[in-house]
Amino acid sequence: MPGIDYYELLGVSRGASASEIKSAYRSLAKVMHPDAGGTSGGFRLLQEAYETLKDPVRRADYDRPTVVVPPVVRPQARPRPRRTGRTGRLRDFGDDPNYTAPRPRVDLGSMDWWHRIDLGARVRYVPAAGLGHAPAAAAIGGWFVLLIPLTLPLSPLLIAVWLPLVAAAGYGAFRLARRYLAVARAERAFAGEYDGNTIFGRPGENRRERLTAGLLTEYLTQLPGVRIFHGLAWPGSVFTDVDHALLCGRRLVLIESKSWLPGHYYCDEDGELWRNGHPFRGGGSQLLDGVERFAELLPWLEIRGALIIYPSRAGEVTCDDDLDFEIPPMTPDQFVREIGDWLADDPATVDREALRVLVRQVVSEVRVAGA
């Protein structure tokens, strides 16, 4: 009913729990029931309030603000505030199309991993390709040693025995040398395509993805083995399904950049996202599906996801420090601290096969940048 606030009718706060709402309803029902002297209309209204607020979905819909459209819209006039509910209070609400989220400021003083990283560490690609040059060199050297007795005077019998041995050793040394040269050529080709490149793909044109791209480049490339990817497709897809990804060692982080209303975000025990004490209905994420799909594609990697949240209008975004969830919401500062520390366990290693696979999944316009 217009003009009636269900919370005020039940005498509870807007943040009241389900048990508080139920208790208030039972108390009022005793005095508002028609048999107790109340009116049928008032009791029906009480029932409507209780049925609405006890159901999480109906309550969230009731709490969602109704928009009051101004009768006259003037291009240069400041937008009128929108009503936030049925109480008559007014405040600004919703995304602000004229707002530009500022560049994230990260407090490096609280990040231990930042200060323990060896910036000069040599990048190591795993698994190692081939046996290296030592076996081939040893085999060739051994073959030459076997040739020495043939320069000495030997009996025909010894020569007959020694020559097959020399021939077999020579054939083995030749095969090792040929294998070494093939591996060396493959390594040079791999280095020419990947080595020294840290960023693959191009971030989206929206502000939030550009902010995250800058965050990754400025801070996470402190880890020598980090490789950054923008605009990845799920296996079997041709669309940009993942905003960004980080590979370091045998660990992979999939990232979505979100522009949501200011407030406090956190996950409940079931991993569901909440904002300011209410289930969050203001935007979706497909990151959990992405983690599952890439886990099937790269089963030898440890994979986790992260939502980086930027404010969509003036105000502050905060998130719980409890990040032990599959897809936790994070501020940029939390992301750099938590993910940097996780990747810093093996900061200078690159999984060569995972790198190849992820580069093939990049569907954005390719842009390669040096470290």
C-alpha positions in Angstrom: 0.0 0.0 0.0 1.5 3.4 -1.0 2.6 5.5 2.0 2.9 2.5 4.4 6.4 1.4 5.4 6.4 -2.3 6.2 9.3 -1.9 8.6 7.6 0.9 10.5 4.4 -1.1 10.6 6.2 -4.0 12.2 8.3 -1.7 14.4 11.6 -3.2 13.3 14.7 -1.6 11.7 15.5 -2.1 8.0 18.4 -4.4 9.0 16.2 -6.6 11.2 16.8 -10.4 11.0 14.2 -12.9 10.0 13.7 -14.0 13.6 13.1 -10.3 14.7 10.6 -9.8 12.0 8.7 -13.0 12.9 8.7 -12.1 16.6 7.3 -8.6 15.9 4.6 -10.0 13.6 3.4 -12.5 16.3 3.2 -9.8 18.9 1.2 -7.4 16.7 -1.0 -10.2 15.4 -2.3 -10.7 18.9 -3.7 -7.2 19.1 -4.5 -6.5 15.5 -6.5 -9.6 14.7 -10.3 -8.8 14.2 -11.2 -11.2 17.1 -9.0 -9.1 19.4 -10.6 -5.8 18.4 -8.6 -4.9 15.3 -9.8 -4.3 11.8 -9.7 -6.7 9.0 -8.0 -4.2 6.7 -5.3 -3.5 9.3 -4.7 -7.2 9.9 -4.4 -7.9 6.1 -1.9 -5.1 5.8 0.1 -6.6 8.7 0.1 -10.0 7.0 1.2 -8.5 3.7 4.1 -6.8 5.5 5.2 -10.0 7.2 4.9 -12.1 4.0 7.0 -9.6 2.1 9.8 -9.2 4.6 10.2 -12.8 5.6 10.9 -13.8 2.0 14.5 -12.8 1.0 13.6 -12.3 -2.6 10.4 -10.3 -2.0 12.2 -8.3 0.7 15.1 -7.5 -1.7 12.5 -6.4 -4.3 10.7 -4.3 -1.7 14.0 -2.7 -0.5 14.9 -1.8 -4.1 14.3 1.9 -4.6 11.4 3.1 -6.7 12.4 5.8 -9.2 10.5 9.1 -9.2 10.7 10.5 -12.7 10.9 14.3 -12.8 8.1 16.0 -14.7 10.6 18.2 -16.6 14.0 17.2 -17.7 16.4 20.0 -18.7 19.6 19.0 -20.4 21.8 21.2 -18.2 20.0 20.7 -15.0 21.4 18.5 -12.2 19.5 15.2 -12.0 16.9 15.1 -9.2 17.5 12.7 -6.4 15.6 9.4 -6.5 13.5 7.9 -3.7 15.2 5.1 -1.9 12.0 3.4 -0.6 8.6 4.1 0.7 9.6 6.2 3.7 9.7 9.5 1.8 13.5 10.0 2.3 15.5 11.2 -0.7 19.1 10.6 -1.6 21.2 10.1 -4.7 21.1 6.4 -5.9 22.2 4.4 -8.8 25.3 4.6 -11.1 26.5 8.1 -12.0 27.3 8.2 -15.7 29.4 11.3 -15.1 31.5 9.8 -12.4 35.1 8.6 -13.2 36.6 6.1 -10.7 40.0 7.3 -9.6 43.2 5.4 -10.2 43.7 2.9 -7.3 46.1 3.8 -4.6 47.9 0.8 -3.1 49.5 0.8 0.3 52.8 -1.0 -0.3 53.9 -0.7 3.3 51.6 -3.5 4.4 52.7 -6.0 1.7 55.5 -8.2 2.8 55.9 -10.0 -0.5 56.7 -6.7 -2.2 59.9 -6.3 -0.2 61.2 -9.8 -0.4 61.0 -10.2 -4.2 64.4 -10.5 -6.0 63.8 -8.3 -9.0 66.9 -9.6 -10.7 65.9 -13.3 -10.5 66.3 -15.1 -13.8 63.1 -16.4 -15.3 62.9 -20.2 -15.4 60.6 -22.0 -17.9 59.2 -25.4 -16.8 59.3 -28.2 -17.6 62.8 -28.0 -19.0 63.1 -28.8 -22.7 65.5 -31.6 -23.5 68.6 -32.7 -21.5 70.8 -29.6 -22.2 74.1 -29.5 -24.0 76.1 -31.5 -21.5 75.0 -35.1 -22.5 75.6 -34.3 -26.2 79.1 -32.8 -25.5 80.0 -35.8 -23.3 78.9 -38.3 -25.9 81.0 -36.6 -28.7 84.0 -36.4 -26.4 83.7 -40.0 -25.5 83.6 -41.0 -29.1 86.8 -39.1 -29.8 88.4 -40.9 -26.9 87.4 -44.3 -28.4 89.2 -43.2 -31.6 92.6 -42.9 -29.9 93.4 -46.6 -29.7 92.9 -46.9 -33.5 96.0 -44.6 -34.0 98.1 -47.2 -32.2 99.4 -50.5 -33.6 96.8 -53.1 -32.8 96.3 -56.7 -33.7 93.8 -57.5 -36.4 91.6 -59.2 -33.8 91.5 -56.1 -31.5 90.7 -53.9 -34.5 87.9 -56.1 -35.5 86.4 -55.9 -32.0 87.1 -52.2 -31.5 85.7 -50.8 -34.8 82.0 -51.9 -34.1 82.3 -50.3 -30.7 83.6 -47.0 -32.2 80.9 -47.1 -34.8 78.1 -47.6 -32.2 79.4 -44.9 -30.0 79.7 -42.5 -33.0 76.1 -43.3 -34.0 74.8 -42.6 -30.5 76.8 -39.3 -30.2 75.4 -38.3 -33.6 71.8 -38.9 -32.5 72.3 -37.0 -29.2 73.9 -34.1 -31.1 71.0 -34.0 -33.6 68.5 -34.0 -30.8 70.3 -31.2 -29.0 70.3 -29.1 -32.1 66.5 -29.7 -32.6 65.8 -28.7 -29.0 68.0 -25.6 -29.3 66.1 -24.5 -32.4 62.7 -25.1 -30.6 64.0 -23.1 -27.6 65.0 -20.2 -29.8 61.6 -20.2 -31.5 59.8 -20.3 -28.1 62.0 -17.4 -26.8 61.4 -15.4 -30.0 57.6 -15.7 -29.5 57.2 -15.5 -25.7 60.4 -14.8 -23.8 60.6 -11.2 -22.6 56.8 -10.6 -23.2 54.7 -10.1 -20.1 51.4 -8.8 -21.5 49.2 -10.5 -24.0 45.9 -9.1 -25.4 44.3 -5.7 -24.9 42.0 -4.7 -22.0 38.5 -3.5 -22.7 37.7 0.1 -23.4 35.6 0.6 -20.2 37.2 2.4 -17.3 37.2 -0.5 -14.8 39.1 -2.8 -17.1 41.7 -0.1 -17.9 42.2 0.5 -14.2 42.8 -3.2 -13.5 45.2 -3.4 -16.5 47.2 -0.6 -15.0 47.1 -2.2 -11.6 48.4 -5.5 -12.9 51.2 -3.8 -14.9 52.3 -1.5 -12.2 52.4 -3.9 -9.3 52.2 -7.6 -10.3 54.9 -7.4 -12.9 57.3 -7.0 -9.9 57.2 -10.8 -9.9 59.6 -11.8 -12.7 57.6 -14.8 -13.7 54.2 -13.1 -14.0 52.4 -13.2 -17.4 49.3 -11.0 -17.9 46.4 -11.8 -20.3 43.6 -9.5 -21.2 40.3 -10.7 -22.9 40.3 -14.4 -22.7 37.7 -16.8 -24.1 36.5 -19.9 -22.3 37.6 -23.2 -23.9 35.4 -23.6 -27.0 34.2 -20.0 -26.9 35.0 -17.1 -29.3 33.9 -14.4 -27.0 35.7 -12.4 -24.2 34.5 -14.4 -21.2 37.3 -13.4 -18.8 38.5 -9.8 -18.3 42.0 -10.6 -17.2 44.3 -13.4 -16.0 47.6 -13.8 -14.2 50.0 -16.8 -14.6 53.0 -17.2 -12.4 54.7 -20.6 -11.7 51.9 -23.2 -11.7 49.3 -20.8 -10.4 46.6 -19.0 -12.4 44.3 -16.1 -11.3 41.2 -15.3 -13.3 39.9 -11.7 -12.7 36.7 -9.8 -13.4 36.6 -6.0 -13.1 33.3 -4.7 -11.7 31.9 -1.2 -11.3 29.3 -1.3 -8.5 27.7 1.0 -6.0 29.8 2.1 -3.1 29.3 0.0 0.1 30.7 -2.9 2.0 30.9 -6.2 0.1 31.5 -9.7 1.5 30.6 -13.4 1.1 28.5 -15.4 3.5 29.3 -18.9 4.6 27.8 -20.3 1.4 29.9 -18.0 -0.8 27.0 -15.8 -1.7 27.7 -12.1 -2.3 26.3 -9.5 0.1 26.4 -5.7 0.2 25.6 -3.6 3.3 23.9 -6.4 5.1 21.7 -7.5 2.1 22.1 -10.1 -0.6 23.6 -8.4 -3.6 21.4 -8.3 -6.6 23.1 -5.4 -8.5 25.2 -7.4 -10.9 26.2 -10.9 -11.8 29.5 -12.8 -12.4 30.4 -15.8 -14.5 33.8 -16.1 -13.0 33.0 -19.3 -11.1 32.1 -21.0 -14.4 35.4 -19.7 -15.8 37.5 -21.2 -13.0 35.8 -24.6 -13.5 36.4 -24.5 -17.3 40.0 -23.5 -17.1 40.6 -26.1 -14.4 39.5 -28.7 -16.9 41.7 -27.2 -19.6 44.8 -26.8 -17.3 44.4 -29.5 -14.6 48.0 -29.2 -13.4 47.6 -25.6 -12.3 46.2 -24.1 -9.1 43.4 -21.8 -10.2 41.4 -19.2 -8.3 39.2 -16.2 -9.1 38.9 -12.6 -7.9 36.4 -9.8 -8.3 38.0 -6.4 -8.2 35.3 -3.8 -7.4 35.4 -0.1 -8.2 32.8 2.5 -7.2 30.2 3.5 -9.9 29.6 6.8 -8.2 31.2 9.0 -5.5 31.8 6.9 -2.4 34.0 4.2 -1.0 34.0 0.4 -1.7 35.2 -1.8 1.1 35.5 -5.6 1.4 36.0 -8.1 4.2 39.5 -9.3 4.8 38.2 -12.9 4.9 39.1 -13.9 1.3 38.9 -17.7 1.8 36.2 -18.1 -0.9 36.2 -19.4 -4.4 35.4 -15.9 -5.9 35.9 -13.2 -3.2 35.2 -9.5 -3.7 38.3 -7.4 -3.4 39.4 -3.8 -3.4 42.4 -3.1 -5.6 44.6 -2.8 -2.5 43.4 -6.2 -1.2 44.0 -7.8 -4.6 47.6 -6.6 -4.8 48.3 -7.8 -1.3 46.5 -11.1 -1.4 47.2 -12.3 -4.9 50.8 -10.9 -4.9 51.5 -12.9 -1.8 50.0 -16.1 -3.3 52.0 -15.8 -6.5 55.2 -14.8 -4.7 55.7 -18.4 -3.5 57.2 -19.1 -6.9 57.9 -15.7 -8.4 60.3 -16.4 -11.2 58.9 -19.5 -12.9 56.7 -19.8 -16.0 54.9 -22.9 -17.0 55.6 -23.0 -20.7 52.6 -25.2 -21.7 50.1 -23.2 -19.7 51.6 -20.1 -21.3 51.0 -21.5 -24.8 47.4 -22.5 -24.0 46.5 -19.2 -22.5 47.9 -17.2 -25.3 45.7 -19.2 -27.7 42.7 -18.3 -25.5 43.3 -14.5 -25.9 40.6 -13.2 -28.3 41.1 -9.4 -27.8 43.2 -7.5 -30.1 46.7 -8.7 -29.4 49.2 -6.3 -27.9 52.5 -7.6 -26.6 54.5 -5.5 -24.2 57.9 -6.0 -22.7 58.6 -6.3 -19.0 
